[in-house]
Amino acid sequence: MELRYKLGFVLVVFNIYTTYLRREPDPVDVRNILREGGKYVVLSQEQPKSDRILEYFTYGSQDKNSPVIVEFNGFGGTAKRLKEVGDEDYKKLGLKGIGITIPGFGYSTLHEGHRVKNWPLDVEQVLEKENVTRFILKGQSFGSGHAMSVAHYFKDHEIFKCVGMILLVPLISPIHQDQIGVAHSARNLGRIIHFPWISDLAFFFLAGSTLQQFSPNVRKMAAEGFNVTIFLSDLERGRRHTHLGWKSNLETMISEHDWGFHPSDIRLSRVSVMYASDDNINPPEYGEWLAKQITNSFEVVASGYNHLTFQKMKHLVVEEIKEHIKLI
């Protein structure tokens, strides 16, 4: 191959890399959030000011006197699915849901350096806008660490009061993974995350992958009548604004060794630790350990669908929510 063709090929690859794989995402267009029935806050209090957008959805009962549950999505997902899954159930329970999308997913602005221990500061602005002072929390997988951070932050707060929390297939911090000797499989990717060309390409394809559709658990759930379309379409929505949220949040998962609290310092009236004994993403040892650390914790163990067990067995989650509503 002539030198000019080789140089041309290199320039084309470099152009694709710099204009897409490494391109900073455009500012979030809030019209996309509003078009889908969502809301947002502008996190302009940061120094230096960044005007980050944080999307969230409200659903269930819209009575201003209804008890409130604040929820956080798992890795790659958004709060829109929390609304789609919880809306009807929460209406029946007389419960208002507020689902907040973690930065870098959906239309919550990518936040390089996002940290679990700083998440409560973002959540506080949503609570202020929705005029909520007393609530329960629910976090799933990656969102469970965010829920624990919020519970710990507000434990002695003068205005906001969290009274209960539900942790679904929970994740624990790397420092505690090391303590119990069970490291998360995602930490194996830590070797490539600091190599721009390799990691950007890897996460571009990972975020856009449709391999989720071929997961044995997804196929099994679909065969049993579960609406997997909501789940899969939300994963697509999660990367619609940018695929870089996958890389940024995985970096958070791997590099933020200490979340700024120990689970034993969380003080709530009730904490439901719900984990799957056959989970191959967040090992059941995480749930077992958390239940031993947190005061007033209740274990709910199920199996059959690995990490997606409580997506399929939603009735178990609803029963726990009923118990928590009594606390508000």
Summary of the structure (lengths in Angstrom):
residues: 328
radius of gyration: 20.1
end to end distance: 71.9
largest distance: 75.1
contacts: 1074
relative contact order: 0.14
helix: 49%
strand: 16%
